[in-house]
Amino acid sequence: MARPLRIEFPGAVHHAMARGNAKQEIYLDDRDRRVFLDSLWKICERCDWDVWAYCLMPNHYHVLIQTRQATFSRGMRDLNGRYAMAFNARHNRIGHLFQGRFKSVLVDRNSHLLELSRYIVLNPVAARLCDRPEAWRWSSYRAVLGLASAPRRLSRIGTLASFSSNPEEARATYIEFVRAGMKAKAPAGWSPVMTIAGDDHFIASIEERVGRPSTEVPRAERALKPLAAYASESADRNAAIRAAYRSGNYTQADIARWFGLHYTTVCRIVGNSSCHDAKKQDLTP
């Protein structure tokens, strides 16, 4: 099966994530973390990236990147490859450090950037590694607040300016914004199965650039329009079901669960003549 193409263009914002192979830790000590961040900032300079947020967790990392040129995939491969080689050499090990390719979400800067920035720096709190985001040294939160040095490529000023033109007011508002998200598991409208995070207008603009997602792309890696959007935009329930099914992003079982219907009801609505066989395939664990 062909790998899905990364969507890249100048000015794009990407939420990139990578996990350790077999859930193993990718940083064994602070030196590893410093090596990773040093590599990140060097690649930011070389690829002309700005970083809106980052967080290093024991077995994975998050980084929210804005590219000035279409260099995202090349830079990410370089980052993971260089760090994996350095890690293996330092710890006298061989084999894969990361679990497959890095994951990424193309982000609508207008509607999702701040939400994702907050989600990223709150990862250690959600994982119960600390009780306050400022207690975690390995995220962008402390640098944005001025509690630690801010690398040149970290968008500290841009983040604070999103809240107020007054520096002190911006800092206080940012603190309140992050604290307000401490009970949230993920930003509103975001899901780990997405490859695009944005409103309908943003998704339509991306589809206009690159076309509809190919059916060869694994369903879990396609850009998903939420089923709730189909329900709200369609004339009636059946029209919403047919539109969602035609998108190729949802199986009949997915749609049945969301609308609270029996599988065969959805099968009849979409007009699937091979309902019995399709049911077996969709419901196989």
Beta strands, then each sheet from edge to edge (+ up, - down):
strand 1: 13-19
strand 2: 49-56
strand 3: 60-67
strand 4: 103-107
strand 5: 196-197
sheet 1: 2+ 3- 1+ 4- 5-
end
